[in-house]
């Protein structure tokens, strides 16, 4: 009897344990399934907002024609700026008739320019900018000059040297390309075409492009130690090239077809460097009257195509010099240090006319042009600003304008005005019409 009671009690206990385990397992399974598949309820109290993309800022560009403003320095003149919101500067200005060309360097890509590259602008006689043309972004302007129908610009780039001819509306008329990399070049216009002289490593590069673009020719002349071209002129159907080499300078002449005619080194007893020069023909021989730095002293001298010195004169201890030919054939010589300068007047044979032209003290020329007189654009050595001078047939100097700010770059003349090209800080009056940082500016003065 007792065995039967124990048996059924054990069976009941085991059955209870099985029911408990089954119930517990079912609860655990249901909880796991709900946490895994049931999606979280959406919180309808906070709406989901997708951010809108920010629009790209619009790049401002000038709508041409672009009018000038009245000049603060001349009652009939104008003031015009060229550039964008970054640093921009004038490289060179030219005028043909009443049309003005301005070549500028730019780091901007807004307002007057489409890309950070050199560009050319056309400006009317009243200062209105009519158009700009950007050159390739990787290019560097080396030189420019006028030709019969417009402007010629030489620039270096990834493909070498390019010489581009532009008409008065900045349309490309012709382009000549040369597989040569130049550190410097000069352009020269003559009735026989456009000539180019350039410097590469130990080589003088020469090229000629006929006026009708029917043919072009070039040559490379070995020249050990060549550093720079000081002067490049066309005189009596001969090309004259004065260049500095490592320790001296050389005088080269060429026929108009680029045939070498003569090569004359200067015999020296020490290192000499030519700084500025004026060509001439004396006694049937081609001459250069030049200023040179010889043993830390500025020397004025005349040397012919044979390398013979006609005369020489030591002037003063200075670091730089500039030689200008006055309207009556005299020589105006500037000698300067970083903070001061003097000017003296000599006849064509080197005799002193005026030892120290006091009205030119502290001034140093950066460019000049001839009309009825010689007009000289000068910087003030040691201080900011510039001065515009008139030097007439009687050797009289007249100061047309003194401006206390801006860096003078270039001077040209139309039929009625002088045009000064300069670079200025756009935050500095009167150049606050600029777009930002540094711009190029044009200032006109009535003749």
Backbone torsions as a table, in degrees:
resi	resn	phi	psi	omega
1	UNK	NA	-44.5	178.7
2	UNK	-63.7	-36.4	179.1
3	UNK	-64.6	-37.6	-179.2
4	UNK	-67.5	-41.0	179.0
5	UNK	-63.9	-42.5	179.3
6	UNK	-64.0	-39.8	-178.2
7	UNK	-61.9	-51.5	-176.1
8	UNK	-72.3	-29.9	176.1
9	UNK	-65.3	-42.0	178.4
10	UNK	-63.6	-41.3	179.8
11	UNK	-63.9	-41.8	179.1
12	UNK	-64.1	-39.6	179.1
13	UNK	-65.5	-42.9	179.5
14	UNK	-64.0	-39.5	179.2
15	UNK	-63.8	-39.3	177.8
16	UNK	-63.4	-41.5	178.4
17	UNK	-62.8	-41.0	-179.6
18	UNK	-64.5	-41.7	179.0
19	UNK	-64.2	-41.5	179.2
20	UNK	-62.1	-44.8	-179.7
21	UNK	-63.8	-41.8	179.6
22	UNK	-64.4	-41.1	179.6
23	UNK	-65.3	-43.2	179.1
24	UNK	-63.6	-44.5	179.3
25	UNK	-60.9	-41.6	-179.5
26	UNK	-63.0	-41.9	178.6
27	UNK	-63.4	-44.3	179.1
28	UNK	-62.2	-42.0	-179.3
29	UNK	-63.8	-43.7	179.9
30	UNK	-63.4	-40.6	-179.5
31	UNK	-63.8	-42.1	-179.2
32	UNK	-65.2	-42.7	-179.2
33	UNK	-64.3	-38.7	-178.6
34	UNK	-68.2	-40.1	-178.5
35	UNK	-72.2	-24.4	-174.5
36	UNK	-88.3	-46.0	-171.9
37	UNK	-101.3	-24.3	-176.8
38	UNK	-72.5	117.8	-178.7
39	UNK	-70.1	149.7	178.1
40	UNK	-65.8	144.4	178.7
41	UNK	-68.7	137.3	-179.2
42	UNK	-73.6	132.2	178.4
43	UNK	-83.2	103.0	-176.5
44	UNK	-82.6	-2.4	-177.9
45	UNK	-78.4	-24.3	-178.4
46	UNK	-117.9	108.7	-178.9
47	UNK	-69.6	146.5	178.0
48	UNK	-88.5	122.7	-177.8
49	UNK	-114.2	122.4	177.3
50	UNK	-87.8	121.3	-177.4
51	UNK	-64.8	137.9	177.8
52	UNK	-80.0	140.6	178.3
53	UNK	-65.8	141.2	179.2
54	UNK	-73.0	133.1	179.2
55	UNK	-69.2	145.8	176.4
56	UNK	-64.8	136.0	179.1
57	UNK	-63.7	137.0	-178.9
58	UNK	-76.5	129.1	-179.7
59	UNK	-82.1	120.7	-178.6
60	UNK	-74.0	136.6	176.5
61	UNK	-131.9	145.1	-178.0
62	UNK	-71.7	139.1	170.9
63	UNK	-96.8	116.1	-178.8
64	UNK	-88.6	149.4	4.0
65	UNK	-73.2	149.5	-177.9
66	UNK	-113.3	117.4	-174.8
67	UNK	-77.7	153.7	176.5
68	UNK	-92.5	178.9	172.9
69	UNK	-120.1	161.7	179.1
70	UNK	-61.9	142.8	179.1
71	UNK	-69.9	138.1	175.0
72	UNK	-76.7	-3.5	-174.9
73	UNK	-117.7	-8.6	-177.1
74	UNK	-145.0	131.3	-174.7
75	UNK	-64.7	-27.3	-178.8
76	UNK	-113.1	8.4	-177.2
77	UNK	-94.6	178.8	179.6
78	UNK	-130.7	162.6	171.9
79	UNK	-127.3	128.5	-179.8
80	UNK	-138.1	145.7	176.8
81	UNK	-114.3	156.8	177.9
82	UNK	-136.9	127.0	177.5
83	UNK	152.1	-158.5	179.7
84	UNK	-143.6	-152.8	-173.5
85	UNK	-85.4	-6.2	177.2
86	UNK	-103.7	-159.0	-178.4
87	UNK	-86.9	122.9	-179.9
88	UNK	-133.7	154.5	-177.5
89	UNK	-152.8	153.3	175.1
90	UNK	-75.7	137.1	174.1
91	UNK	-100.3	-45.8	-177.8
92	UNK	-164.7	145.9	173.7
93	UNK	-120.1	146.8	177.1
94	UNK	-137.7	156.5	175.0
95	UNK	-138.3	135.6	174.5
96	UNK	-131.5	112.8	-170.9
97	UNK	67.0	-124.4	177.4
98	UNK	-106.5	12.3	178.4
99	UNK	-101.6	134.7	-178.1
100	UNK	-112.0	135.4	172.2
101	UNK	-110.5	135.7	174.4
102	UNK	-126.0	125.0	176.1
103	UNK	-103.0	128.0	-174.7
104	UNK	-131.8	155.4	170.0
105	UNK	-103.1	143.6	-173.8
106	UNK	-142.7	142.6	169.5
107	UNK	-110.3	11.3	-175.5
108	UNK	-102.2	166.0	172.9
109	UNK	-140.7	35.7	179.8
110	UNK	-145.7	177.0	-179.1
111	UNK	55.1	-110.6	-171.8
112	UNK	-78.6	-10.1	-171.6
113	UNK	-126.5	148.5	-179.8
114	UNK	-95.6	-20.2	-178.9
115	UNK	-152.9	154.6	179.2
116	UNK	-72.1	88.1	-175.3
117	UNK	-159.5	166.9	172.5
118	UNK	-60.6	150.4	178.2
119	UNK	-147.3	160.6	179.0
120	UNK	-117.7	137.9	177.8
121	UNK	-123.7	146.9	171.8
122	UNK	-107.5	136.6	-176.0
123	UNK	-133.3	139.0	177.7
124	UNK	-79.7	173.9	-177.8
125	UNK	-66.4	-18.9	177.1
126	UNK	-98.7	11.4	173.9
127	UNK	90.6	7.1	179.9
128	UNK	-79.4	123.5	176.4
129	UNK	-81.1	122.1	-176.3
130	UNK	-99.0	-26.7	-175.4
131	UNK	-167.5	152.9	169.7
132	UNK	-130.1	151.0	179.1
133	UNK	-133.3	120.0	179.8
134	UNK	-85.5	138.6	173.5
135	UNK	-87.9	170.4	-179.1
136	UNK	-54.9	141.0	-174.8
137	UNK	-58.1	-30.9	-177.1
138	UNK	-90.8	9.0	-174.0
139	UNK	-89.8	158.9	175.4
140	UNK	-130.9	121.7	179.7
141	UNK	-71.5	128.9	-179.8
142	UNK	-104.5	-37.4	-175.6
143	UNK	-163.4	166.4	176.8
144	UNK	-157.5	160.6	175.0
145	UNK	-163.3	167.5	174.1
146	UNK	-88.1	154.3	166.7
147	UNK	-133.6	-175.6	-168.5
148	UNK	-60.5	-27.9	-175.3
149	UNK	-115.1	2.0	-177.9
150	UNK	164.7	-129.9	-170.6
151	UNK	-125.2	142.9	173.8
152	UNK	-116.0	132.0	179.6
153	UNK	-127.5	129.7	174.8
154	UNK	-107.1	128.4	179.1
155	UNK	-140.7	150.7	177.0
156	UNK	-98.2	151.8	-179.6
157	UNK	-158.6	-166.5	-178.0
158	UNK	-63.3	-28.0	-176.9
159	UNK	-96.2	5.4	-179.9
160	UNK	111.4	-142.8	-178.4
161	UNK	-95.3	132.2	174.5
162	UNK	-121.3	134.2	174.8
163	UNK	-117.8	110.1	-173.3
164	UNK	-111.9	135.0	179.2
165	UNK	-102.6	124.8	-179.3
166	UNK	-117.4	141.1	174.6
167	UNK	-87.2	-173.2	-175.9
168	UNK	-66.5	-15.3	177.7
169	UNK	-105.0	15.9	179.8
170	UNK	63.5	26.1	171.5
171	UNK	-84.0	138.4	179.8
172	UNK	-75.7	117.4	-178.7
173	UNK	-91.5	-38.6	-177.8
174	UNK	-160.5	147.8	175.3
175	UNK	-134.6	129.0	174.2
176	UNK	-112.6	132.4	-178.4
177	UNK	-121.4	143.2	-178.2
178	UNK	-133.7	135.7	-179.7
179	UNK	-82.1	71.1	-179.1
180	UNK	-149.6	140.9	177.3
181	UNK	-105.1	117.4	-175.8
182	UNK	-112.3	142.4	173.4
183	UNK	-89.4	-18.7	179.8
184	UNK	-157.6	147.8	170.7
185	UNK	-154.8	159.1	176.7
186	UNK	-131.1	141.0	176.9
187	UNK	-106.9	148.2	-177.7
188	UNK	-142.5	128.0	179.2
189	UNK	-99.9	134.7	173.5
190	UNK	-143.5	172.6	178.2
191	UNK	-64.9	-18.4	-179.7
192	UNK	-89.9	-2.1	179.8
193	UNK	130.6	-169.4	177.3
194	UNK	-99.6	130.4	176.7
195	UNK	-110.2	147.4	178.4
196	UNK	-131.1	132.6	173.7
197	UNK	-125.3	130.6	-176.1
198	UNK	-140.3	166.4	-177.6
199	UNK	-119.5	124.5	166.8
200	UNK	-125.3	-170.0	-174.0
201	UNK	-64.7	113.9	177.7
202	UNK	53.9	30.8	-176.7
203	UNK	-145.1	135.6	169.3
204	UNK	-99.6	118.5	-179.5
205	UNK	-97.4	134.1	177.5
206	UNK	-130.0	142.3	177.6
207	UNK	-145.0	151.6	176.7
208	UNK	-134.8	130.1	176.9
209	UNK	-120.1	118.2	-178.6
210	UNK	-63.4	152.8	-174.7
211	UNK	-60.6	-31.4	179.0
212	UNK	-92.8	7.9	177.9
213	UNK	62.7	18.3	-177.0
214	UNK	-73.8	-24.0	178.3
215	UNK	-156.2	158.7	176.5
216	UNK	-141.2	146.5	179.4
217	UNK	-140.2	156.2	179.9
218	UNK	-153.5	163.1	177.4
219	UNK	-154.9	154.6	175.1
220	UNK	-115.8	121.9	-177.5
221	UNK	-107.9	117.5	178.6
222	UNK	-58.2	134.6	-179.1
223	UNK	-152.1	95.1	-176.0
224	UNK	-63.9	133.9	174.4
225	UNK	74.2	13.6	-178.2
226	UNK	-63.7	135.7	-178.6
227	UNK	-114.5	-46.0	-175.7
228	UNK	-163.0	156.5	172.7
229	UNK	-92.4	125.1	179.7
230	UNK	-88.3	-42.8	179.0
231	UNK	-146.7	146.7	178.1
232	UNK	-139.6	111.7	-172.0
233	UNK	-135.6	157.2	174.9
234	UNK	-118.9	117.5	-173.8
235	UNK	-140.6	121.2	178.1
236	UNK	50.4	52.4	177.3
237	UNK	60.5	25.0	175.3
238	UNK	-129.2	141.6	172.8
239	UNK	-90.2	131.4	178.5
240	UNK	-116.0	132.2	178.7
241	UNK	-129.7	123.0	173.8
242	UNK	-112.4	122.8	-176.1
243	UNK	-136.6	153.1	174.9
244	UNK	-92.9	135.9	171.7
245	UNK	-109.7	-169.6	-172.4
246	UNK	-61.0	-41.3	-176.3
247	UNK	-123.4	-9.0	-177.9
248	UNK	-149.7	-168.6	173.4
249	UNK	-125.6	161.4	-179.8
250	UNK	-125.2	149.5	-179.3
251	UNK	-116.4	111.4	-178.3
252	UNK	-113.9	140.2	172.0
253	UNK	-125.4	145.4	-178.7
254	UNK	-136.5	147.7	168.5
255	UNK	-71.4	166.6	-174.8
256	UNK	-66.7	-15.1	175.1
257	UNK	-93.5	14.9	177.0
258	UNK	75.2	13.9	174.4
259	UNK	-74.1	129.3	-179.7
260	UNK	-66.4	128.9	179.6
261	UNK	-104.0	-43.9	178.4
262	UNK	-157.4	154.1	176.7
263	UNK	-135.3	120.5	-174.8
264	UNK	-127.0	108.7	172.1
265	UNK	-79.3	157.7	178.2
266	UNK	-94.0	121.8	178.7
267	UNK	-71.9	123.6	-175.6
268	UNK	-127.6	164.6	174.3
269	UNK	-115.7	11.2	-179.5
270	UNK	-174.8	177.4	-177.8
271	UNK	-71.2	130.8	-180.0
272	UNK	-133.2	144.8	-178.4
273	UNK	-138.6	119.7	177.7
274	UNK	-73.7	142.8	-177.7
275	UNK	-118.7	-35.0	174.9
276	UNK	-157.7	156.2	-172.1
277	UNK	-155.8	156.4	176.1
278	UNK	-129.6	123.8	-179.8
279	UNK	-84.6	156.8	177.4
280	UNK	-162.0	170.8	173.9
281	UNK	-118.9	121.4	-178.4
282	UNK	-129.8	120.2	178.7
283	UNK	60.9	33.6	178.9
284	UNK	81.0	-1.9	179.1
285	UNK	-111.0	145.6	176.2
286	UNK	-78.7	133.4	-177.8
287	UNK	-124.1	155.3	164.0
288	UNK	-122.1	123.2	165.0
289	UNK	-93.1	127.2	-170.4
290	UNK	-145.4	158.3	169.6
291	UNK	-102.6	134.1	-179.2
292	UNK	-137.2	151.2	173.2
293	UNK	-94.1	111.3	-176.1
294	UNK	-126.6	113.1	-177.2
295	UNK	54.2	45.8	177.8
296	UNK	63.8	20.4	176.9
297	UNK	-127.7	135.8	176.3
298	UNK	-76.3	126.4	-178.8
299	UNK	-120.7	133.8	174.4
300	UNK	-101.1	127.3	-175.8
301	UNK	-151.5	165.6	176.0
302	UNK	-125.8	127.2	-178.5
303	UNK	-130.8	141.0	-179.0
304	UNK	-99.2	178.8	-174.8
305	UNK	-66.6	-12.7	176.1
306	UNK	-88.7	-5.5	-176.5
307	UNK	88.6	10.4	-179.2
308	UNK	-88.9	136.6	179.6
309	UNK	-90.6	120.3	178.5
310	UNK	-77.3	-43.7	176.8
311	UNK	-161.7	159.5	177.3
312	UNK	-149.2	155.7	-177.3
313	UNK	-150.8	122.1	175.2
314	UNK	-77.5	133.2	-175.2
315	UNK	-105.0	-72.3	-176.6
316	UNK	-159.2	164.3	175.5
317	UNK	-80.4	117.2	-177.6
318	UNK	-157.2	169.2	-178.0
319	UNK	-99.2	-25.5	-177.8
320	UNK	-144.5	160.0	-178.8
321	UNK	-150.9	161.2	177.7
322	UNK	-147.3	136.7	-177.5
323	UNK	-118.7	125.2	178.5
324	UNK	-121.8	142.9	175.6
325	UNK	-94.4	117.8	-176.7
326	UNK	-75.7	165.6	-178.2
327	UNK	-58.6	-26.9	179.6
328	UNK	-99.3	14.8	172.9
329	UNK	89.5	6.1	176.1
330	UNK	-83.1	173.1	-177.8
331	UNK	-113.8	121.5	177.0
332	UNK	-104.2	117.1	-172.2
333	UNK	-115.6	123.1	175.3
334	UNK	-104.3	134.9	173.8
335	UNK	-124.4	133.6	-171.2
336	UNK	-144.5	151.3	164.8
337	UNK	-107.1	-169.2	-179.6
338	UNK	-68.8	-25.3	-172.8
339	UNK	-121.3	-3.2	-176.8
340	UNK	-152.7	162.8	177.2
341	UNK	-156.7	158.8	174.5
342	UNK	-133.8	160.5	177.9
343	UNK	-135.2	139.0	178.9
344	UNK	-133.5	155.1	-177.4
345	UNK	-115.2	129.6	-179.0
346	UNK	-127.8	155.2	170.8
347	UNK	-79.2	173.6	-175.6
348	UNK	-66.0	-14.5	178.5
349	UNK	-99.1	4.7	175.9
350	UNK	93.2	5.3	178.2
351	UNK	-82.4	143.2	-176.4
352	UNK	-73.9	130.1	171.6
353	UNK	-100.3	-47.2	176.4
354	UNK	-143.3	118.3	-173.0
355	UNK	-66.6	-42.3	-177.6
356	UNK	-141.1	107.0	179.5
357	UNK	-80.9	100.1	-170.6
358	UNK	-60.4	-34.5	-178.0
359	UNK	-68.4	-12.0	179.8
360	UNK	-104.7	4.9	-179.3
361	UNK	-62.3	139.1	179.5
362	UNK	74.5	-0.4	179.7
363	UNK	-102.1	150.2	178.2
364	UNK	-143.0	129.1	-173.7
365	UNK	-72.6	141.3	172.6
366	UNK	-114.2	-21.7	176.7
367	UNK	-166.0	163.9	179.6
368	UNK	-154.9	163.7	177.0
369	UNK	-150.5	155.7	179.4
370	UNK	-113.2	133.1	167.2
371	UNK	-131.3	-114.8	171.6
372	UNK	-72.8	-24.3	177.2
373	UNK	-136.4	-177.0	173.0
374	UNK	-97.2	129.9	176.9
375	UNK	-111.7	132.9	-173.5
376	UNK	-123.2	127.5	173.2
377	UNK	-95.6	119.7	-174.5
378	UNK	-120.9	146.0	168.4
379	UNK	-92.8	156.9	174.3
380	UNK	-93.2	112.4	-177.8
381	UNK	-63.6	125.7	176.4
382	UNK	92.3	-13.8	179.5
383	UNK	-137.0	164.6	179.1
384	UNK	-77.4	157.6	176.5
385	UNK	107.6	-178.3	-176.9
386	UNK	-153.7	173.3	-178.0
387	UNK	-139.7	140.4	177.2
388	UNK	-112.9	124.1	-173.3
389	UNK	-120.2	155.1	170.8
390	UNK	-119.4	127.7	179.5
391	UNK	-120.1	113.2	-170.4
392	UNK	-99.6	-175.7	-177.0
393	UNK	-61.8	-26.4	-178.6
394	UNK	-92.4	13.5	-179.2
395	UNK	64.9	24.2	177.6
396	UNK	-90.4	135.5	-179.2
397	UNK	-105.1	127.1	176.9
398	UNK	-120.9	129.8	176.5
399	UNK	-87.1	115.0	180.0
400	UNK	-83.9	-33.2	-174.9
401	UNK	-164.4	142.1	169.5
402	UNK	-125.0	125.1	-179.3
403	UNK	-120.7	133.0	-171.3
404	UNK	-91.0	2.6	178.6
405	UNK	-145.7	158.4	180.0
406	UNK	101.5	150.7	178.0
407	UNK	-104.9	114.6	-178.9
408	UNK	-71.8	140.1	-176.7
409	UNK	-124.2	-48.9	-167.4
410	UNK	-148.7	153.5	178.4
411	UNK	-137.2	132.2	173.4
412	UNK	-144.7	174.3	-176.5
413	UNK	-138.8	138.7	169.6
414	UNK	-94.6	-169.3	179.4
415	UNK	-69.7	-19.5	-175.3
416	UNK	-127.4	-10.4	-171.2
417	UNK	-142.2	158.2	166.3
418	UNK	-98.4	137.0	-178.4
419	UNK	-117.5	117.7	177.1
420	UNK	-98.5	124.6	173.1
421	UNK	-99.9	129.9	-176.6
422	UNK	-147.7	168.5	173.7
423	UNK	-117.7	137.9	-175.9
424	UNK	-143.9	158.4	176.1
425	UNK	-78.7	123.7	-175.2
426	UNK	-67.3	-14.8	178.3
427	UNK	-90.4	1.1	-174.5
428	UNK	-112.0	124.1	176.6
429	UNK	-63.4	138.9	8.5
430	UNK	-93.7	15.1	-173.7
431	UNK	-93.9	24.1	-179.0
432	UNK	-80.8	10.0	172.0
433	UNK	-85.4	-2.1	-178.0
434	UNK	-73.5	174.0	-174.9
435	UNK	-93.0	-18.6	-178.7
436	UNK	153.8	149.3	179.1
437	UNK	54.9	-116.5	-178.2
438	UNK	-117.0	135.4	176.1
439	UNK	-121.1	164.5	165.7
440	UNK	-87.2	147.2	-178.3
441	UNK	-134.9	150.5	172.2
442	UNK	-119.2	129.5	175.4
443	UNK	-120.5	133.4	179.4
444	UNK	-112.3	148.8	177.4
445	UNK	-135.4	133.6	-177.5
446	UNK	-69.9	141.3	175.5
447	UNK	-78.2	NA	NA
